[in-house]
Amino acid sequence: MNRTQEQWKNLIKEQAKSSLTIKQFCIQQKTSTSAFYKNRHLLNQESLIDSPFSQIQLDTNLEPAIQEQPLTLTVGHANLTIPPNINSTWLANLLRQLA
């Protein structure tokens, strides 16, 4: 059965709302899973299916705001404060020794 783009759009929405797997839904609708996936892909490319997600644009010219905070380890009554610019290899060796 040849379906229009609008019919595929409705079928894909129906399947998403149903409790059926795509395979079960396709059997019920007398269509192949490959046709379902193909048309879903085509419709997604054309943005014809409503999506709960929104596409965003990131400004890549902005520098991330990083707040460097020291790391404080507390064991019993002992506190060890590690500065944020510590060498990661040194820190890994320290943690291995403390383990």
N, CA, C and O atoms as a CHARMM CRD file, in Angstrom:
* protein
*
  396
    1    1 MET  N      0.83800  -1.17400   0.00000 PROA 1      0.00000
    2    1 MET  CA     0.00000   0.00000   0.00000 PROA 1      0.00000
    3    1 MET  C      0.88900   1.24600   0.00000 PROA 1      0.00000
    4    1 MET  O      1.76000   1.39000   0.85800 PROA 1      0.00000
    5    2 ASN  N      0.67300   2.11900  -0.93800 PROA 2      0.00000
    6    2 ASN  CA     1.40900   3.37600  -0.98900 PROA 2      0.00000
    7    2 ASN  C      0.72500   4.39900  -0.09800 PROA 2      0.00000
    8    2 ASN  O     -0.47400   4.65000  -0.22300 PROA 2      0.00000
    9    3 ARG  N      1.50000   4.98400   0.80000 PROA 3      0.00000
   10    3 ARG  CA     0.95600   5.98400   1.71700 PROA 3      0.00000
   11    3 ARG  C      1.55600   7.34900   1.39700 PROA 3      0.00000
   12    3 ARG  O      2.68300   7.46000   0.91600 PROA 3      0.00000
   13    4 THR  N      0.77900   8.36600   1.67500 PROA 4      0.00000
   14    4 THR  CA     1.26500   9.72600   1.48200 PROA 4      0.00000
   15    4 THR  C      2.16900  10.09100   2.65600 PROA 4      0.00000
   16    4 THR  O      2.21200   9.39600   3.67200 PROA 4      0.00000
   17    5 GLN  N      2.87800  11.18400   2.49100 PROA 5      0.00000
   18    5 GLN  CA     3.74000  11.67400   3.55200 PROA 5      0.00000
   19    5 GLN  C      2.92200  11.96800   4.81800 PROA 5      0.00000
   20    5 GLN  O      3.35900  11.68200   5.93300 PROA 5      0.00000
   21    6 GLU  N      1.75200  12.53200   4.62800 PROA 6      0.00000
   22    6 GLU  CA     0.88400  12.85100   5.75800 PROA 6      0.00000
   23    6 GLU  C      0.41900  11.58500   6.48000 PROA 6      0.00000
   24    6 GLU  O      0.33900  11.55900   7.70800 PROA 6      0.00000
   25    7 GLN  N      0.11100  10.52700   5.70200 PROA 7      0.00000
   26    7 GLN  CA    -0.30100   9.26200   6.31500 PROA 7      0.00000
   27    7 GLN  C      0.84700   8.65700   7.12300 PROA 7      0.00000
   28    7 GLN  O      0.63300   8.13200   8.21600 PROA 7      0.00000
   29    8 TRP  N      2.06900   8.73500   6.58100 PROA 8      0.00000
   30    8 TRP  CA     3.22600   8.21600   7.31300 PROA 8      0.00000
   31    8 TRP  C      3.45100   9.01900   8.58900 PROA 8      0.00000
   32    8 TRP  O      3.75600   8.45700   9.64100 PROA 8      0.00000
   33    9 LYS  N      3.30100  10.32400   8.48800 PROA 9      0.00000
   34    9 LYS  CA     3.47200  11.17700   9.65600 PROA 9      0.00000
   35    9 LYS  C      2.50000  10.76500  10.75700 PROA 9      0.00000
   36    9 LYS  O      2.88200  10.65100  11.92200 PROA 9      0.00000
   37   10 ASN  N      1.23600  10.54000  10.38100 PROA 10     0.00000
   38   10 ASN  CA     0.22500  10.11700  11.35000 PROA 10     0.00000
   39   10 ASN  C      0.51100   8.72800  11.91000 PROA 10     0.00000
   40   10 ASN  O      0.34000   8.49300  13.10600 PROA 10     0.00000
   41   11 LEU  N      0.94900   7.80000  11.04700 PROA 11     0.00000
   42   11 LEU  CA     1.27000   6.45300  11.51700 PROA 11     0.00000
   43   11 LEU  C      2.41400   6.47800  12.52600 PROA 11     0.00000
   44   11 LEU  O      2.37100   5.79400  13.54800 PROA 11     0.00000
   45   12 ILE  N      3.42800   7.26900  12.22800 PROA 12     0.00000
   46   12 ILE  CA     4.58400   7.34100  13.12000 PROA 12     0.00000
   47   12 ILE  C      4.18200   7.93600  14.46600 PROA 12     0.00000
   48   12 ILE  O      4.65000   7.48100  15.50900 PROA 12     0.00000
   49   13 LYS  N      3.33000   8.93500  14.45000 PROA 13     0.00000
   50   13 LYS  CA     2.82700   9.50700  15.69900 PROA 13     0.00000
   51   13 LYS  C      1.98300   8.48900  16.46500 PROA 13     0.00000
   52   13 LYS  O      2.09200   8.37800  17.68600 PROA 13     0.00000
   53   14 GLU  N      1.14200   7.74700  15.74100 PROA 14     0.00000
   54   14 GLU  CA     0.30600   6.71400  16.38100 PROA 14     0.00000
   55   14 GLU  C      1.17000   5.67300  17.07100 PROA 14     0.00000
   56   14 GLU  O      0.90600   5.28600  18.20900 PROA 14     0.00000
   57   15 GLN  N      2.20300   5.22400  16.37200 PROA 15     0.00000
   58   15 GLN  CA     3.08100   4.20000  16.94800 PROA 15     0.00000
   59   15 GLN  C      3.74500   4.72300  18.21500 PROA 15     0.00000
   60   15 GLN  O      3.84100   4.00200  19.20900 PROA 15     0.00000
   61   16 ALA  N      4.20300   5.97000  18.18600 PROA 16     0.00000
   62   16 ALA  CA     4.87600   6.54600  19.35000 PROA 16     0.00000
   63   16 ALA  C      3.93800   6.60900  20.55400 PROA 16     0.00000
   64   16 ALA  O      4.37800   6.45300  21.69300 PROA 16     0.00000
   65   17 LYS  N      2.65300   6.83600  20.30900 PROA 17     0.00000
   66   17 LYS  CA     1.66800   6.92200  21.39600 PROA 17     0.00000
   67   17 LYS  C      1.20100   5.54500  21.86700 PROA 17     0.00000
   68   17 LYS  O      0.68700   5.39900  22.97600 PROA 17     0.00000
   69   18 SER  N      1.38700   4.53600  21.00900 PROA 18     0.00000
   70   18 SER  CA     0.89800   3.20000  21.35200 PROA 18     0.00000
   71   18 SER  C      1.87100   2.50900  22.31200 PROA 18     0.00000
   72   18 SER  O      2.98700   2.97800  22.53700 PROA 18     0.00000
   73   19 SER  N      1.43000   1.41300  22.85500 PROA 19     0.00000
   74   19 SER  CA     2.30100   0.61200  23.71400 PROA 19     0.00000
   75   19 SER  C      2.95900  -0.51100  22.91000 PROA 19     0.00000
   76   19 SER  O      3.61900  -1.38500  23.47300 PROA 19     0.00000
   77   20 LEU  N      2.77500  -0.47700  21.60100 PROA 20     0.00000
   78   20 LEU  CA     3.30900  -1.53100  20.73500 PROA 20     0.00000
   79   20 LEU  C      4.73200  -1.22500  20.30500 PROA 20     0.00000
   80   20 LEU  O      5.12600  -0.06700  20.17000 PROA 20     0.00000
   81   21 THR  N      5.49700  -2.29500  20.09200 PROA 21     0.00000
   82   21 THR  CA     6.81000  -2.11600  19.48300 PROA 21     0.00000
   83   21 THR  C      6.58200  -1.75000  18.02200 PROA 21     0.00000
   84   21 THR  O      5.47800  -1.89200  17.49800 PROA 21     0.00000
   85   22 ILE  N      7.63600  -1.28100  17.37800 PROA 22     0.00000
   86   22 ILE  CA     7.51000  -0.93100  15.95700 PROA 22     0.00000
   87   22 ILE  C      7.13400  -2.17500  15.15500 PROA 22     0.00000
   88   22 ILE  O      6.30400  -2.10300  14.24900 PROA 22     0.00000
   89   23 LYS  N      7.73600  -3.30200  15.48500 PROA 23     0.00000
   90   23 LYS  CA     7.42200  -4.54200  14.76400 PROA 23     0.00000
   91   23 LYS  C      5.94600  -4.91400  14.93500 PROA 23     0.00000
   92   23 LYS  O      5.27300  -5.23600  13.95500 PROA 23     0.00000
   93   24 GLN  N      5.44700  -4.87300  16.15600 PROA 24     0.00000
   94   24 GLN  CA     4.04000  -5.20400  16.41400 PROA 24     0.00000
   95   24 GLN  C      3.11200  -4.21900  15.69700 PROA 24     0.00000
   96   24 GLN  O      2.10900  -4.61200  15.10100 PROA 24     0.00000
   97   25 PHE  N      3.46300  -2.94300  15.76800 PROA 25     0.00000
   98   25 PHE  CA     2.64700  -1.91700  15.14000 PROA 25     0.00000
   99   25 PHE  C      2.59400  -2.11500  13.62600 PROA 25     0.00000
  100   25 PHE  O      1.53200  -1.98400  13.01800 PROA 25     0.00000
  101   26 CYS  N      3.73200  -2.42900  13.02400 PROA 26     0.00000
  102   26 CYS  CA     3.78700  -2.62500  11.57400 PROA 26     0.00000
  103   26 CYS  C      2.96900  -3.84500  11.14000 PROA 26     0.00000
  104   26 CYS  O      2.32000  -3.82200  10.09400 PROA 26     0.00000
  105   27 ILE  N      3.00200  -4.88900  11.93400 PROA 27     0.00000
  106   27 ILE  CA     2.18000  -6.06800  11.63300 PROA 27     0.00000
  107   27 ILE  C      0.70700  -5.67700  11.67700 PROA 27     0.00000
  108   27 ILE  O     -0.06600  -6.04400  10.79200 PROA 27     0.00000
  109   28 GLN  N      0.32600  -4.93900  12.70000 PROA 28     0.00000
  110   28 GLN  CA    -1.06000  -4.49000  12.84700 PROA 28     0.00000
  111   28 GLN  C     -1.48700  -3.59000  11.68100 PROA 28     0.00000
  112   28 GLN  O     -2.62800  -3.66200  11.22400 PROA 28     0.00000
  113   29 GLN  N     -0.57500  -2.74900  11.20700 PROA 29     0.00000
  114   29 GLN  CA    -0.88200  -1.81100  10.12500 PROA 29     0.00000
  115   29 GLN  C     -0.61400  -2.38700   8.73400 PROA 29     0.00000
  116   29 GLN  O     -0.82500  -1.72400   7.71900 PROA 29     0.00000
  117   30 LYS  N     -0.14800  -3.63100   8.71200 PROA 30     0.00000
  118   30 LYS  CA     0.14500  -4.31800   7.44200 PROA 30     0.00000
  119   30 LYS  C      1.16100  -3.54800   6.59100 PROA 30     0.00000
  120   30 LYS  O      0.95800  -3.29800   5.40300 PROA 30     0.00000
  121   31 THR  N      2.25300  -3.18900   7.25200 PROA 31     0.00000
  122   31 THR  CA     3.35800  -2.53200   6.55300 PROA 31     0.00000
  123   31 THR  C      4.65900  -3.14700   7.04100 PROA 31     0.00000
  124   31 THR  O      4.68800  -3.79400   8.08800 PROA 31     0.00000
  125   32 SER  N      5.71800  -2.95200   6.30000 PROA 32     0.00000
  126   32 SER  CA     7.00000  -3.53200   6.70200 PROA 32     0.00000
  127   32 SER  C      7.72800  -2.58800   7.65600 PROA 32     0.00000
  128   32 SER  O      7.56300  -1.36900   7.61200 PROA 32     0.00000
  129   33 THR  N      8.53400  -3.19600   8.51300 PROA 33     0.00000
  130   33 THR  CA     9.31800  -2.37000   9.43300 PROA 33     0.00000
  131   33 THR  C     10.32500  -1.52200   8.66000 PROA 33     0.00000
  132   33 THR  O     10.61800  -0.39300   9.05300 PROA 33     0.00000
  133   34 SER  N     10.84900  -2.05900   7.57100 PROA 34     0.00000
  134   34 SER  CA    11.82700  -1.28300   6.79700 PROA 34     0.00000
  135   34 SER  C     11.17300  -0.03600   6.19600 PROA 34     0.00000
  136   34 SER  O     11.79300   1.02700   6.15900 PROA 34     0.00000
  137   35 ALA  N      9.93400  -0.15600   5.72700 PROA 35     0.00000
  138   35 ALA  CA     9.21600   1.00600   5.19200 PROA 35     0.00000
  139   35 ALA  C      8.95000   2.01400   6.30900 PROA 35     0.00000
  140   35 ALA  O      9.05600   3.22300   6.10300 PROA 35     0.00000
  141   36 PHE  N      8.60500   1.50900   7.48700 PROA 36     0.00000
  142   36 PHE  CA     8.35300   2.38400   8.63300 PROA 36     0.00000
  143   36 PHE  C      9.60600   3.18200   8.97900 PROA 36     0.00000
  144   36 PHE  O      9.55800   4.40600   9.09900 PROA 36     0.00000
  145   37 TYR  N     10.74100   2.47100   9.13900 PROA 37     0.00000
  146   37 TYR  CA    11.99600   3.14400   9.49600 PROA 37     0.00000
  147   37 TYR  C     12.44000   4.11400   8.40600 PROA 37     0.00000
  148   37 TYR  O     12.91500   5.21100   8.70400 PROA 37     0.00000
  149   38 LYS  N     12.28800   3.71600   7.15000 PROA 38     0.00000
  150   38 LYS  CA    12.68800   4.57600   6.03300 PROA 38     0.00000
  151   38 LYS  C     11.88400   5.87500   6.05100 PROA 38     0.00000
  152   38 LYS  O     12.45100   6.96200   5.93500 PROA 38     0.00000
  153   39 ASN  N     10.57800   5.76200   6.19400 PROA 39     0.00000
  154   39 ASN  CA     9.72600   6.95000   6.17700 PROA 39     0.00000
  155   39 ASN  C      9.91300   7.80000   7.42500 PROA 39     0.00000
  156   39 ASN  O      9.84000   9.02700   7.35500 PROA 39     0.00000
  157   40 ARG  N     10.15000   7.16900   8.55000 PROA 40     0.00000
  158   40 ARG  CA    10.42100   7.93500   9.76900 PROA 40     0.00000
  159   40 ARG  C     11.71300   8.73300   9.61000 PROA 40     0.00000
  160   40 ARG  O     11.79400   9.89200  10.01400 PROA 40     0.00000
  161   41 HSD  N     12.71400   8.09800   9.01800 PROA 41     0.00000
  162   41 HSD  CA    13.99200   8.77500   8.77100 PROA 41     0.00000
  163   41 HSD  C     13.80300   9.95800   7.81800 PROA 41     0.00000
  164   41 HSD  O     14.31300  11.05100   8.06500 PROA 41     0.00000
  165   42 LEU  N     13.07000   9.73000   6.73300 PROA 42     0.00000
  166   42 LEU  CA    12.83700  10.80000   5.76600 PROA 42     0.00000
  167   42 LEU  C     12.07700  11.96500   6.39300 PROA 42     0.00000
  168   42 LEU  O     12.41400  13.12800   6.16600 PROA 42     0.00000
  169   43 LEU  N     11.05900  11.65000   7.17800 PROA 43     0.00000
  170   43 LEU  CA    10.28100  12.70300   7.82100 PROA 43     0.00000
  171   43 LEU  C     11.09800  13.45300   8.86800 PROA 43     0.00000
  172   43 LEU  O     10.96000  14.66700   9.02100 PROA 43     0.00000
  173   44 ASN  N     11.94500  12.72700   9.58500 PROA 44     0.00000
  174   44 ASN  CA    12.80400  13.39300  10.57200 PROA 44     0.00000
  175   44 ASN  C     13.77400  14.34100   9.88400 PROA 44     0.00000
  176   44 ASN  O     14.04700  15.42900  10.39200 PROA 44     0.00000
  177   45 GLN  N     14.29500  13.93400   8.72900 PROA 45     0.00000
  178   45 GLN  CA    15.21500  14.79600   7.98700 PROA 45     0.00000
  179   45 GLN  C     14.52500  16.07400   7.53900 PROA 45     0.00000
  180   45 GLN  O     15.13700  17.14200   7.50200 PROA 45     0.00000
  181   46 GLU  N     13.27200  15.95900   7.20600 PROA 46     0.00000
  182   46 GLU  CA    12.51100  17.11400   6.72500 PROA 46     0.00000
  183   46 GLU  C     11.83900  17.86600   7.87200 PROA 46     0.00000
  184   46 GLU  O     11.13400  18.85100   7.65000 PROA 46     0.00000
  185   47 SER  N     12.06200  17.39600   9.09800 PROA 47     0.00000
  186   47 SER  CA    11.48000  18.02000  10.29500 PROA 47     0.00000
  187   47 SER  C      9.96800  18.12400  10.21200 PROA 47     0.00000
  188   47 SER  O      9.38500  19.11900  10.64400 PROA 47     0.00000
  189   48 LEU  N      9.33300  17.10400   9.65900 PROA 48     0.00000
  190   48 LEU  CA     7.87900  17.12200   9.54200 PROA 48     0.00000
  191   48 LEU  C      7.19000  16.45500  10.72100 PROA 48     0.00000
  192   48 LEU  O      5.97300  16.55400  10.87500 PROA 48     0.00000
  193   49 ILE  N      7.96600  15.77800  11.54900 PROA 49     0.00000
  194   49 ILE  CA     7.39000  15.13800  12.72700 PROA 49     0.00000
  195   49 ILE  C      7.62000  16.05400  13.91600 PROA 49     0.00000
  196   49 ILE  O      8.73600  16.52800  14.13400 PROA 49     0.00000
  197   50 ASP  N      6.57100  16.30400  14.68100 PROA 50     0.00000
  198   50 ASP  CA     6.70100  17.13300  15.86700 PROA 50     0.00000
  199   50 ASP  C      7.59300  16.40500  16.86400 PROA 50     0.00000
  200   50 ASP  O      7.44300  15.20300  17.08400 PROA 50     0.00000
  201   51 SER  N      8.49900  17.12500  17.44800 PROA 51     0.00000
  202   51 SER  CA     9.42100  16.54200  18.40200 PROA 51     0.00000
  203   51 SER  C      9.33700  17.30700  19.70800 PROA 51     0.00000
  204   51 SER  O      9.16900  18.52700  19.70500 PROA 51     0.00000
  205   52 PRO  N      9.45300  16.59600  20.83400 PROA 52     0.00000
  206   52 PRO  CA     9.46100  17.30000  22.11400 PROA 52     0.00000
  207   52 PRO  C     10.77900  18.03600  22.34300 PROA 52     0.00000
  208   52 PRO  O     10.90500  18.80700  23.29500 PROA 52     0.00000
  209   53 PHE  N     11.76400  17.79800  21.47100 PROA 53     0.00000
  210   53 PHE  CA    13.06800  18.42900  21.61300 PROA 53     0.00000
  211   53 PHE  C     13.15800  19.65000  20.72300 PROA 53     0.00000
  212   53 PHE  O     12.53300  19.70900  19.66400 PROA 53     0.00000
  213   54 SER  N     13.92800  20.60700  21.15300 PROA 54     0.00000
  214   54 SER  CA    14.16100  21.81300  20.37000 PROA 54     0.00000
  215   54 SER  C     15.61800  21.86600  19.96500 PROA 54     0.00000
  216   54 SER  O     16.50300  21.49300  20.73600 PROA 54     0.00000
  217   55 GLN  N     15.85900  22.32300  18.77300 PROA 55     0.00000
  218   55 GLN  CA    17.22100  22.47700  18.32500 PROA 55     0.00000
  219   55 GLN  C     17.73900  23.81700  18.84400 PROA 55     0.00000
  220   55 GLN  O     17.04300  24.83000  18.77300 PROA 55     0.00000
  221   56 ILE  N     18.95900  23.81300  19.36300 PROA 56     0.00000
  222   56 ILE  CA    19.52800  25.04500  19.88600 PROA 56     0.00000
  223   56 ILE  C     20.80600  25.37300  19.13900 PROA 56     0.00000
  224   56 ILE  O     21.44500  24.50000  18.55100 PROA 56     0.00000
  225   57 GLN  N     21.16200  26.62900  19.17300 PROA 57     0.00000
  226   57 GLN  CA    22.42300  27.09200  18.59900 PROA 57     0.00000
  227   57 GLN  C     23.32100  27.51500  19.76000 PROA 57     0.00000
  228   57 GLN  O     22.91600  28.29800  20.61900 PROA 57     0.00000
  229   58 LEU  N     24.53400  26.99000  19.77300 PROA 58     0.00000
  230   58 LEU  CA    25.48400  27.36200  20.80400 PROA 58     0.00000
  231   58 LEU  C     26.39600  28.45200  20.28300 PROA 58     0.00000
  232   58 LEU  O     26.84900  28.40500  19.13900 PROA 58     0.00000
  233   59 ASP  N     26.66200  29.42900  21.12400 PROA 59     0.00000
  234   59 ASP  CA    27.60500  30.47600  20.76300 PROA 59     0.00000
  235   59 ASP  C     28.99700  29.96200  21.10000 PROA 59     0.00000
  236   59 ASP  O     29.38200  29.92000  22.26900 PROA 59     0.00000
  237   60 THR  N     29.74300  29.57700  20.08600 PROA 60     0.00000
  238   60 THR  CA    31.06600  28.96800  20.30400 PROA 60     0.00000
  239   60 THR  C     32.13500  30.01400  20.58500 PROA 60     0.00000
  240   60 THR  O     33.28300  29.66400  20.85800 PROA 60     0.00000
  241   61 ASN  N     31.77300  31.29900  20.52300 PROA 61     0.00000
  242   61 ASN  CA    32.74000  32.35400  20.79100 PROA 61     0.00000
  243   61 ASN  C     32.85400  32.67000  22.28200 PROA 61     0.00000
  244   61 ASN  O     33.76400  33.39200  22.69100 PROA 61     0.00000
  245   62 LEU  N     31.95300  32.14500  23.08700 PROA 62     0.00000
  246   62 LEU  CA    31.97500  32.41900  24.51500 PROA 62     0.00000
  247   62 LEU  C     32.94600  31.49000  25.23100 PROA 62     0.00000
  248   62 LEU  O     33.05000  30.30800  24.90300 PROA 62     0.00000
  249   63 GLU  N     33.63700  32.02800  26.18900 PROA 63     0.00000
  250   63 GLU  CA    34.50700  31.22000  27.04200 PROA 63     0.00000
  251   63 GLU  C     33.65400  30.62500  28.16000 PROA 63     0.00000
  252   63 GLU  O     32.81500  31.32400  28.72900 PROA 63     0.00000
  253   64 PRO  N     33.85200  29.36000  28.48000 PROA 64     0.00000
  254   64 PRO  CA    33.06000  28.77700  29.56800 PROA 64     0.00000
  255   64 PRO  C     33.42300  29.43300  30.90400 PROA 64     0.00000
  256   64 PRO  O     34.58300  29.75500  31.16200 PROA 64     0.00000
  257   65 ALA  N     32.43000  29.61800  31.72200 PROA 65     0.00000
  258   65 ALA  CA    32.65500  30.19000  33.05000 PROA 65     0.00000
  259   65 ALA  C     33.02500  29.05300  33.99000 PROA 65     0.00000
  260   65 ALA  O     32.17600  28.25000  34.37900 PROA 65     0.00000
  261   66 ILE  N     34.28100  28.99600  34.34300 PROA 66     0.00000
  262   66 ILE  CA    34.76600  27.93800  35.22800 PROA 66     0.00000
  263   66 ILE  C     35.12500  28.57100  36.56200 PROA 66     0.00000
  264   66 ILE  O     35.96400  29.46800  36.63900 PROA 66     0.00000
  265   67 GLN  N     34.48800  28.09400  37.58600 PROA 67     0.00000
  266   67 GLN  CA    34.82400  28.55400  38.92100 PROA 67     0.00000
  267   67 GLN  C     35.70600  27.49000  39.54500 PROA 67     0.00000
  268   67 GLN  O     35.26300  26.38900  39.87100 PROA 67     0.00000
  269   68 GLU  N     36.94300  27.84800  39.69500 PROA 68     0.00000
  270   68 GLU  CA    37.88600  26.88700  40.26500 PROA 68     0.00000
  271   68 GLU  C     37.77300  26.92000  41.77300 PROA 68     0.00000
  272   68 GLU  O     38.01800  27.93900  42.41800 PROA 68     0.00000
  273   69 GLN  N     37.39900  25.78800  42.31200 PROA 69     0.00000
  274   69 GLN  CA    37.24800  25.64100  43.74600 PROA 69     0.00000
  275   69 GLN  C     38.23800  24.59400  44.23100 PROA 69     0.00000
  276   69 GLN  O     38.49100  23.61600  43.52800 PROA 69     0.00000
  277   70 PRO  N     38.79200  24.77900  45.40000 PROA 70     0.00000
  278   70 PRO  CA    39.67200  23.73600  45.93400 PROA 70     0.00000
  279   70 PRO  C     38.85700  22.49900  46.31000 PROA 70     0.00000
  280   70 PRO  O     37.66200  22.59200  46.59000 PROA 70     0.00000
  281   71 LEU  N     39.50900  21.36100  46.31200 PROA 71     0.00000
  282   71 LEU  CA    38.89300  20.08900  46.68500 PROA 71     0.00000
  283   71 LEU  C     39.32900  19.79200  48.10900 PROA 71     0.00000
  284   71 LEU  O     40.52400  19.79800  48.40700 PROA 71     0.00000
  285   72 THR  N     38.37500  19.53200  48.98900 PROA 72     0.00000
  286   72 THR  CA    38.71000  19.22000  50.37900 PROA 72     0.00000
  287   72 THR  C     38.29300  17.79500  50.67800 PROA 72     0.00000
  288   72 THR  O     37.13000  17.42000  50.52900 PROA 72     0.00000
  289   73 LEU  N     39.27700  17.00400  51.10800 PROA 73     0.00000
  290   73 LEU  CA    39.02200  15.61800  51.52200 PROA 73     0.00000
  291   73 LEU  C     39.03900  15.58300  53.04000 PROA 73     0.00000
  292   73 LEU  O     39.95800  16.10400  53.67300 PROA 73     0.00000
  293   74 THR  N     38.02200  14.96800  53.61700 PROA 74     0.00000
  294   74 THR  CA    37.93600  14.87200  55.06900 PROA 74     0.00000
  295   74 THR  C     37.85800  13.41000  55.46000 PROA 74     0.00000
  296   74 THR  O     36.98900  12.66900  55.00200 PROA 74     0.00000
  297   75 VAL  N     38.79300  13.01000  56.32500 PROA 75     0.00000
  298   75 VAL  CA    38.78900  11.65600  56.86800 PROA 75     0.00000
  299   75 VAL  C     38.92500  11.79700  58.37900 PROA 75     0.00000
  300   75 VAL  O     39.95900  12.22700  58.89000 PROA 75     0.00000
  301   76 GLY  N     37.86200  11.42700  59.07700 PROA 76     0.00000
  302   76 GLY  CA    37.86700  11.61100  60.53400 PROA 76     0.00000
  303   76 GLY  C     37.98300  13.08600  60.86500 PROA 76     0.00000
  304   76 GLY  O     37.14400  13.89200  60.46400 PROA 76     0.00000
  305   77 HSD  N     39.04300  13.43700  61.61100 PROA 77     0.00000
  306   77 HSD  CA    39.26800  14.83100  61.98700 PROA 77     0.00000
  307   77 HSD  C     40.29500  15.50200  61.07600 PROA 77     0.00000
  308   77 HSD  O     40.62800  16.67100  61.27200 PROA 77     0.00000
  309   78 ALA  N     40.79400  14.77200  60.08800 PROA 78     0.00000
  310   78 ALA  CA    41.82900  15.32300  59.20200 PROA 78     0.00000
  311   78 ALA  C     41.19100  15.87700  57.92400 PROA 78     0.00000
  312   78 ALA  O     40.31900  15.24200  57.33000 PROA 78     0.00000
  313   79 ASN  N     41.63100  17.05400  57.51700 PROA 79     0.00000
  314   79 ASN  CA    41.18800  17.68500  56.27500 PROA 79     0.00000
  315   79 ASN  C     42.39100  17.88500  55.36700 PROA 79     0.00000
  316   79 ASN  O     43.45400  18.31500  55.81500 PROA 79     0.00000
  317   80 LEU  N     42.22200  17.57500  54.11400 PROA 80     0.00000
  318   80 LEU  CA    43.25600  17.81500  53.11500 PROA 80     0.00000
  319   80 LEU  C     42.62200  18.66600  52.02500 PROA 80     0.00000
  320   80 LEU  O     41.69400  18.22000  51.35000 PROA 80     0.00000
  321   81 THR  N     43.11600  19.89600  51.84700 PROA 81     0.00000
  322   81 THR  CA    42.59500  20.78900  50.82600 PROA 81     0.00000
  323   81 THR  C     43.56000  20.81000  49.65500 PROA 81     0.00000
  324   81 THR  O     44.75000  21.08300  49.81300 PROA 81     0.00000
  325   82 ILE  N     43.02100  20.51300  48.46900 PROA 82     0.00000
  326   82 ILE  CA    43.82900  20.41800  47.26000 PROA 82     0.00000
  327   82 ILE  C     43.45100  21.57500  46.34500 PROA 82     0.00000
  328   82 ILE  O     42.27800  21.75400  46.01900 PROA 82     0.00000
  329   83 PRO  N     44.44300  22.36300  45.92800 PROA 83     0.00000
  330   83 PRO  CA    44.13400  23.50600  45.05100 PROA 83     0.00000
  331   83 PRO  C     43.65300  23.04500  43.68100 PROA 83     0.00000
  332   83 PRO  O     43.99700  21.94600  43.24600 PROA 83     0.00000
  333   84 PRO  N     42.85800  23.87600  42.99100 PROA 84     0.00000
  334   84 PRO  CA    42.28800  23.46900  41.69600 PROA 84     0.00000
  335   84 PRO  C     43.32800  23.31800  40.57500 PROA 84     0.00000
  336   84 PRO  O     43.05100  22.65100  39.57800 PROA 84     0.00000
  337   85 ASN  N     44.49600  23.91100  40.71200 PROA 85     0.00000
  338   85 ASN  CA    45.50000  23.82600  39.65400 PROA 85     0.00000
  339   85 ASN  C     46.53300  22.73400  39.90500 PROA 85     0.00000
  340   85 ASN  O     47.63100  22.78600  39.35000 PROA 85     0.00000
  341   86 ILE  N     46.20100  21.75100  40.72900 PROA 86     0.00000
  342   86 ILE  CA    47.14200  20.68300  41.08100 PROA 86     0.00000
  343   86 ILE  C     47.39900  19.77300  39.88100 PROA 86     0.00000
  344   86 ILE  O     46.51300  19.57000  39.05200 PROA 86     0.00000
  345   87 ASN  N     48.57000  19.24600  39.79300 PROA 87     0.00000
  346   87 ASN  CA    48.93000  18.30800  38.72700 PROA 87     0.00000
  347   87 ASN  C     48.12700  17.01900  38.91500 PROA 87     0.00000
  348   87 ASN  O     48.15500  16.41700  39.98800 PROA 87     0.00000
  349   88 SER  N     47.41600  16.60300  37.87600 PROA 88     0.00000
  350   88 SER  CA    46.52100  15.44300  37.99100 PROA 88     0.00000
  351   88 SER  C     47.28200  14.15200  38.26300 PROA 88     0.00000
  352   88 SER  O     46.75900  13.27600  38.95100 PROA 88     0.00000
  353   89 THR  N     48.49100  14.00800  37.75000 PROA 89     0.00000
  354   89 THR  CA    49.28400  12.79100  38.00900 PROA 89     0.00000
  355   89 THR  C     49.67100  12.73300  39.47700 PROA 89     0.00000
  356   89 THR  O     49.60400  11.67600  40.10500 PROA 89     0.00000
  357   90 TRP  N     50.07700  13.87800  40.02300 PROA 90     0.00000
  358   90 TRP  CA    50.43500  13.93800  41.43500 PROA 90     0.00000
  359   90 TRP  C     49.23600  13.56800  42.29500 PROA 90     0.00000
  360   90 TRP  O     49.36300  12.80700  43.25400 PROA 90     0.00000
  361   91 LEU  N     48.06700  14.11200  41.94800 PROA 91     0.00000
  362   91 LEU  CA    46.84700  13.83200  42.70500 PROA 91     0.00000
  363   91 LEU  C     46.47600  12.36100  42.62100 PROA 91     0.00000
  364   91 LEU  O     46.08800  11.76400  43.62600 PROA 91     0.00000
  365   92 ALA  N     46.58900  11.76600  41.43600 PROA 92     0.00000
  366   92 ALA  CA    46.28300  10.33500  41.27600 PROA 92     0.00000
  367   92 ALA  C     47.21200   9.49000  42.12900 PROA 92     0.00000
  368   92 ALA  O     46.76800   8.52600  42.75300 PROA 92     0.00000
  369   93 ASN  N     48.49500   9.83400  42.16700 PROA 93     0.00000
  370   93 ASN  CA    49.44300   9.09500  43.01400 PROA 93     0.00000
  371   93 ASN  C     49.11500   9.24500  44.49100 PROA 93     0.00000
  372   93 ASN  O     49.19700   8.28100  45.25100 PROA 93     0.00000
  373   94 LEU  N     48.74300  10.45400  44.89800 PROA 94     0.00000
  374   94 LEU  CA    48.35200  10.69000  46.29300 PROA 94     0.00000
  375   94 LEU  C     47.15300   9.83700  46.66600 PROA 94     0.00000
  376   94 LEU  O     47.14700   9.19700  47.71800 PROA 94     0.00000
  377   95 LEU  N     46.12800   9.82200  45.80400 PROA 95     0.00000
  378   95 LEU  CA    44.91500   9.05400  46.10900 PROA 95     0.00000
  379   95 LEU  C     45.21000   7.55900  46.16500 PROA 95     0.00000
  380   95 LEU  O     44.61800   6.84000  46.96900 PROA 95     0.00000
  381   96 ARG  N     46.12500   7.08800  45.31400 PROA 96     0.00000
  382   96 ARG  CA    46.51000   5.66800  45.37500 PROA 96     0.00000
  383   96 ARG  C     47.17300   5.35300  46.71300 PROA 96     0.00000
  384   96 ARG  O     46.93800   4.29200  47.29200 PROA 96     0.00000
  385   97 GLN  N     48.01000   6.28400  47.20800 PROA 97     0.00000
  386   97 GLN  CA    48.69400   6.06800  48.47200 PROA 97     0.00000
  387   97 GLN  C     47.71900   6.09500  49.64600 PROA 97     0.00000
  388   97 GLN  O     47.90400   5.38900  50.63700 PROA 97     0.00000
  389   98 LEU  N     46.68600   6.91600  49.52200 PROA 98     0.00000
  390   98 LEU  CA    45.71100   7.01600  50.60800 PROA 98     0.00000
  391   98 LEU  C     44.71500   5.86300  50.63100 PROA 98     0.00000
  392   98 LEU  O     44.08600   5.59900  51.65600 PROA 98     0.00000
  393   99 ALA  N     44.57500   5.18200  49.50600 PROA 99     0.00000
  394   99 ALA  CA    43.57000   4.10500  49.41400 PROA 99     0.00000
  395   99 ALA  C     43.95100   2.89400  50.21800 PROA 99     0.00000
  396   99 ALA  O     43.21000   1.91100  50.24100 PROA 99     0.00000
